[in-house]
Each structure stands twice: as structure tokens, then as C-alpha cells.
Amino acid sequence: MRAIGGLWRWRHNPLRRTSDLVEAWVALLALLLILVVAPVIGSLVSGVAEDALQQSVRDQRAARHPVTATVVRKLDRSPLDTDPETSSSRDLRSRVIADWTAPDGSGHHGATLAELKSPHRGDHFKIWTDLHGRIVARPLDSTTATTHAVLAGFGAAMLTAGAVEGCRRLIVWRMDRRRYARWDQAWDRAGPDWGRTGTGS
């Protein structure tokens, strides 16, 4: 809005310099780029990220399988987990030795994290493995992928707007430096005669 007001103010003003008009046009152009180009770039980035992340979701769902594991015994808590401030989110997960059968039919035995507060021998819990029974992370879900894509698009739009505003400020800064240099030159020319009676007559 300042850009539009600037253009209107300088339209027929006799004190208008060319640099004032250029600065107002630069501000208007920057405003249009922020309002039009930044959302378009954000939308494009969000779409590309959405496609890539949803493909990743499909790939992970095809490669990772939920299997049921059986607790053999509970392991002692790791010394790194003794801090009560950091272990609050891990209270529902315990380290155990467990047995499980992979999707390819092979049997496995090893240490893993169980989503059980107090596991006992014979308790069952779900883990995610690859086809050969190696433990992997839970696959990304579609909603989380969409959220990440939206955030990526929003971030791209904000970066674009910031870059446009940064360019505008740089242009205005360079224009101001030229103005100040011209003023200094004008003052240098007028300086010796400033305040004298009859100067310029």
C-alpha cells in the first residue's frame, strides 16, 4: 500500500525526482511479486514435495512390515536413560530381548524397544521390520507427509518473499547512497558561498 501511495504522491509533484518515482515503482513491483509470485512458488514447491513424500510413503509401506514380537526378557535400563527430564517420553517404551518371525518366514532373536511400560516374558508387541526381519522405523504416514509438504511450500513462499524484500531494500539502499553522494557534491559546490549576502546575484 505504501508503494501505491508513493506512486500517487509523486505522480504530479513538482518536487519529484526520477529516483523517487523509481523507488515507488520498485516498491510496487516488490509488493506484486510478494503477493503473486511467492504464493505460486510456495504452491509449486508444496506440490513437488507432496508427490515425493507420498511416493516415499508408498515405498516404505511396501518395504516395511508390522510383525508381532514376543518378549523373552526385559533388559536393564540404559545408563543414558536415567535422567528423569529426558526419559519422560520413553516411559512407555522398554528395552527387551524378543523373538519375532520375519515376513519371509525366518526367525529372529535380539534386543529391541517394546511399547510396553512393564514387559513380562511372553508379552506380545508390534515392531516394524523389512522383508528379511531387520528392525526398521515405522513407515511415514500420509498425513505427516502432507503436513511436511505444506510446511515446505510455506517455507519456500516465505523465502521468496524475504528475497524479494531483500532485493528491494538493496536497490533502495544503493539509490540512497547515490542521492547522498549528489547532495554532498551540491553542498561542496555551494559551501564556500553559503550565507553570504548577495551570493548568486
N, C-alpha and C positions, 0 to 999 in steps of 0.2 A: 504494500500500500504506500509506503514511503516513496518507492520508485515512481508510482503513478503520480503521486502528489508532487514529486520533484519535477517530473516532465511537465505537468500542468503549470507549475510555478515559473519554470524557466521558458515557457513557450513564447511569450511576447515581452519578456522583461528586458529593458534596455541595458541592464547591468549584466546580462547573461554573457558568460564566456563560453567558448566552444567546449572547454574542459568540463564546465558544469553540465552542459547538455549530454556530453559523452558519459559522464558519471551517472546521470539519471538513466540513460539508455542501458548502461551496463547493469545497474541495479534492477531494472525491469527485466532484462534478459535473464539475469540470475534467478529472479523470482519465478519466471516462467519455467526455467529449467528445473528448479526445485519442485514446482507444483506438477510438472508434466513428465519430465524425463526420469526423475528419481523414482516415482512410483512404478513407471514402466520397467526400469532396470530391476527394481525390487521384485516385481511380478515375474520377470523372466528368470531371475536367479532362484526364486522360490519354486518355480515350475521345474527347472532343471534339477534342483536339489531334491524335490519331491519324487521325480522319476528315478533318480539314482538311489535314494533311500528306500523307496518301495521295492526296487529291484533287489536291494540288499536284504530287505525283509523276506522276499520270496526265496532268495538263495539260502539264507540262514534257516528258514523253515524247512527247506528241502534237505539241508545238510545236518541239522541238529534234531535230536530225537529225545523226547522225555522217556525216561526209564525209571522203574521202581528199584530203589536200593534198600538193602536190609542192614540194620546196624549190627555189627559184630561186637564192638566195644567202644566206649567213649574214650577219647584222648584227653590228656590234661590240657588245661587252658594254656595257650602260648604266653610266655612272659611279656610279650609285646601287647597283650590284651588286658593287662592288669589295671590300666588307667581307667577309672570309672567314668571320666568325662568322654573318652573316645569309644568305650565299649558299650555305651547305652544302645546304639543302633545294632549291635551284634548280639544282644541278649537272646534273641530268638534263634540264633544260629550256633551250633556246636560242632566242634571238630570230632569226627568219629572215624573208625575203621569200618568199612562197609563192603558188602558183596553186591554185585549187580550183573545183569546179563545184557550184553550189547545187542543192538538191533540185528547184527549179523549172527547172533547166537553164541558168541564167545563169552565165557565167564571172566569176571574181573574182581579184584580184591585190592583195596587201597584206602588211603586217607582222603576224606572229603569234608565239606561243610554240610551239615544237615539242618534243615529249617525246623528243628525241634529244640525246645527250651531245656528239657531234661531227657535225653535219649536213653533208652534201655535196650539191652540185647533183644533182637527180634523186631524192633520197631521198623516201620516202613516209611520211606520218604522219597520224594521225586528229585531226580537230578537230570541234567541235560548232557547228552553225550553225542559224539559223532557216530558214524556207522560202525566203527570198529571199537566203540566203548570208551574212547578217551573223553574225559570230562571237559566240557566247554561251557561258555557263558550262555545264559538264557538268550534266545533269539530276540532281536529287536521287534517290538510290536508296531503295528501300522499307525496307531495314534501317536506314539512317540516319534515316529518318522515324520509324520505330518507336522507335528509341533516343531521339530528341528528345521524342517523346510521353511515354515513360516518365519521362524526366527532368523534364518539365513537371508530370506528375502527382505525382512525388516532391516537387518544389519546392512545389507547392500544398499537399500534406499537411503539409510542414514549416512553411510559413507559417501554416496553420490552427492547428497545434499551438502555434506561437510566439504567435499572437494570443490563444489560449485561456489560455496560461500568463501572458501579459502582463496580461490582464484579471483573472485570479486574484490576481496579485501586487498589482495596483492596488486591488482590493477589500480584500485583507488589509492593505495599507498604510493605507487610509482607516480601517479598523476599529482598527488600532493607534493611529492619531492620536486617535481618539475615546477609546480606553482611556486613553492618556496624559493627555488633557485632563481626564478624570474623576478620574484619580489626582492630578493637580495640584490640582484643586478640593478633593478629600478632604484632601490634605496642607495646603492653605491653611486649611481649617476646623480641622484637628487641630493645626496647627503651634504656635499660642500656648500650648497646654496640654501639649505633648509633653514627657514626662519628669518632670512634676511629680507629687509624691506626692498621692494621693487624687483625681487627675483622673478625672472622670466619675462619682464616687460621690456 
